[in-house]
Amino acid sequence: MEVKAAEKQKKGFLKRAERAIRWNPVLWESFPAEGIFGKKRAWFQSHDIAYVASLEDEYLILMDNVYFGWPDPPRWGLASRSKAQSYDDWSHWGHFPDIPEAWELPKKREEH
């Protein structure tokens, strides 16, 4: 990754890490047939998406990587898209080992 791209990714992550975000778990047994944020269940599963959030200006997805730690990326991954963008324009804000303190993750009731 180029330095400018890495700096942009880090800046985007830090901006969101400071926000108080209450994440909602993706519940596989009750996943909506119409999808979430315009994406179907298979897309969520293939990207290890475990939590979603909706803020006033954007949708966010939080990935809980099945495999993490060297040589794989850290456990958590973050992506978002503006509510005004098309369904395919997600910005990835990198992977990180720990959940930011400002975020609230409830325990999941269902496992996939």
C-alpha positions in Angstrom: 0.0 0.0 0.0 1.3 3.4 -0.9 2.1 5.8 2.0 -0.7 8.2 1.0 -3.2 5.4 0.9 -2.1 4.1 4.2 -2.3 7.6 5.8 -5.8 8.0 4.4 -6.8 4.6 5.8 -5.4 5.4 9.2 -7.0 8.8 9.3 -10.4 7.3 8.4 -10.1 4.6 11.1 -9.1 7.1 13.8 -12.0 9.4 12.8 -14.5 6.6 13.4 -12.6 5.2 16.4 -13.4 8.4 18.3 -17.1 8.2 17.6 -19.5 6.6 20.1 -20.8 3.7 18.0 -23.3 1.1 19.2 -22.8 -1.9 17.0 -25.6 -4.4 16.3 -24.7 -8.0 15.8 -25.5 -9.8 12.6 -27.9 -12.6 13.6 -27.6 -15.3 11.0 -30.7 -17.2 12.0 -32.8 -14.1 11.5 -30.9 -12.4 8.6 -33.4 -10.4 6.5 -34.2 -11.9 3.1 -33.8 -8.4 1.6 -30.3 -8.2 3.1 -28.7 -5.4 5.1 -27.4 -2.2 3.5 -28.3 -3.8 0.1 -26.0 -6.8 0.6 -27.2 -10.4 0.9 -26.2 -13.0 3.6 -23.5 -14.6 1.4 -21.7 -11.3 1.0 -21.7 -10.8 4.8 -20.5 -14.3 5.5 -17.7 -14.1 2.8 -16.4 -11.0 4.4 -16.6 -12.2 8.1 -19.0 -9.4 8.9 -20.1 -9.8 12.5 -21.6 -6.3 13.4 -23.3 -3.4 11.6 -24.0 0.2 12.6 -25.8 3.1 11.0 -24.9 6.7 11.8 -26.5 9.8 10.5 -24.2 10.0 7.5 -22.9 6.5 6.9 -23.3 2.7 7.2 -20.5 0.7 8.9 -19.6 -2.9 9.0 -17.3 -4.6 11.5 -15.5 -7.7 10.4 -14.4 -10.4 13.0 -11.8 -12.3 11.1 -12.0 -16.1 11.5 -8.2 -16.3 11.1 -6.2 -13.5 12.7 -2.7 -12.8 14.0 0.5 -13.3 12.2 0.7 -13.9 9.2 -3.0 -13.0 9.0 -4.3 -9.5 9.7 -5.5 -8.5 13.2 -8.9 -9.7 14.4 -11.1 -6.7 13.6 -11.7 -4.9 10.3 -13.7 -1.8 9.6 -15.4 -0.5 6.4 -18.0 2.1 5.7 -19.9 3.8 3.0 -21.8 7.0 2.8 -25.6 6.7 2.8 -25.5 8.6 -0.4 -23.2 6.2 -2.3 -24.1 3.1 -4.3 -24.2 -0.2 -2.6 -20.8 -1.3 -3.9 -18.7 1.7 -2.8 -17.3 0.6 0.6 -14.2 2.2 2.0 -12.0 -0.1 4.0 -10.4 1.5 7.1 -7.9 -1.3 8.0 -7.6 -4.1 10.6 -6.9 -3.7 14.2 -6.4 -5.9 17.3 -8.7 -4.2 19.8 -12.1 -2.5 19.8 -11.9 1.3 20.4 -13.1 2.4 23.8 -15.8 4.6 22.3 -17.5 1.6 20.7 -20.1 -0.6 22.3 -20.4 -4.2 21.1 -23.2 -6.3 22.6 -22.7 -10.0 22.9 -24.0 -12.0 20.0 -27.0 -14.2 20.8 -26.6 -16.5 17.8 -23.6 -18.0 16.1 -23.2 -19.0 12.4 
